[in-house]
Amino acid sequence: MVKYFYTFFFSVFSLYSFSQTQSYSLTNKWKFNVEIDGFGSIEFLLDIKQNTDSTFEASSRLKAIKDIISYKQFVLAKLFTQQYKNGAFVHVLKGQIVGDTLRGVFIGPQMAYYLNAIYSDNQIQGTLGDDKFGKNKKISHSFSAAPFSYNQINYNFSNLDSSIKKTFEKNFYNPHILKEKEWIEFFRKLNKVSNNAHDDLEFFIGFSNLSKNIKTSHIGILKNNPWNDLEQLNNRSYVTIKKIDSTISYIKFEGFALQDSNIVRSFFDSIIENKIPNLIIDLRGCGGGDYSSMTLSSYFIKKSLNAGFFVGNKYFNNNEILPSNEFLKNKSPYTGNSLREFLDEIINTGLLIGKVEPDKNLNYNGNVIVLIDKFSASATEPIVYFLKQNNLATIIGEKTAGQMLSSTVIDVKDGWTLLIPIADYYTSDRYRIENNGVKPNIKIKSEDALEYSIQMIFNRNNEKRNLKVKGSF
């Protein structure tokens, strides 16, 4: 969910247009309302200037970078990047007018989309997407715009800032950390952002810039609660299965989701029945998912194994150090069956013990290779560490992201919601994955990992084959 939101505000926009003489003037300040899948509705202001009957340009507030980010970044932007000229976050370039049709290039901080719109009755309606003519779109965010008479939208961002801080203090996995210098500075600068923000876009960019500079993952701001879209998100599969040859099966995870459990189980049933001796599990680019990631290990073990523990706000409110091994032994392991139950357990108890049970009917004892890279993150990382720790697989690729905190989305106020980490995770040998990641057994560039793994299998079998495979299937 959150990732689709960042794709909108941090990817590259390009646009084209046609020209035709018309009589109206677009020159004005406009308030845009953009609907973003997985994020919600966001409002921001653009000053549109019509240059000729057939061309226009637009930008957000000038010098906003100085107010929201820093004066230093404002100067550097002016000197070295045409994209941020005059200190504005957003520009519409190459804007062209054909009758009542508007097209142009909508660009901003690492973002890019084609703008296609219709101007009618002093209103603009259209899309920001990946198709320059607005027809065959994989990505499309609808918007509407109307003339606006003020320099900022009517919203009190200072109250939002205050509510965000209270939400952190109540729910953040370890409230003691919020007293550290890094977090004190975060809230001080967020207060400055809230005082200077003129619209949703400026506040979002300011918050995102601050959160990326602290050493804590799984923090974000949204204008929607993704739990409302959970059913729709659960309709897709995140698993791809291939047969490389008669001796090698391949399964790739884009993410871990409970709804894929039957697909994964059928896959293991098949490779066990057909006695496939080699398995490649591709977790490169797998950004995480739900707790079902650890159930993957149940097909490789023959006895119950400790899978680490999660500690959250309720535990740290009463303790400043981690629970002892003796204390953990007396706690019952988690046995829930849904993401909601998983998060509720952490919130209500502050401590969750993980244990992996072997599958009663399926056990794969072939050669297992796991591919990872710097984008293997979150729920992906505990399973990688578990397989490596217990010598159940050979891990090949790059060190994982080191972003292993459990998070949820909490309503703040007025439709704004906060992505916030509510639990830290430690492995059974008390290794903290957050900010550390998991190192591979064999270090190799991500794009070469699959081909290397296949060739390693062939070499192990004393086979000389030249199977060229780059990247993923």
ABEGO torsion letter per residue (X at the ends): XAAAAAAAABBBBBBBBBBBBBABBABEBBBBBBBBBGAEBBBBBBBBBBABAABBBBBBBBGAAAAABBAAAAAAAAAABAAABGGBABBBBGBBBBEABBBBBBBBBGBBBBBBBBBBGGBBBBBBBABAAGABBABBBBBBBBBBABABBBBBAAAAAAAAAAAAAAABABAAAAABAAAAAAAAAAAAAAAABABAAAAAAAAAAAAAABBBBGBBBBABBAAAAAAAAAABBABBBBBABAABBBBBBABBBAAAAAAAAAAAAAAAAAGBABBBBBABGBAEEBAAAAAAAAAABABBBBAEBBBBAAAAAABABBBBAAAAAABBBBABABAAAAAAAAAAAGBBBBBBBBBAABBBABBBBBBBBAABBEAAAAAAAAAAAAGABBBBEBBBAGBBBBBBBBBABGGBBBBBBABBBBBAAGBBABGAEBBBABBBBAAAAAAAAAAAAAAAAGBBBBBBBBEBX
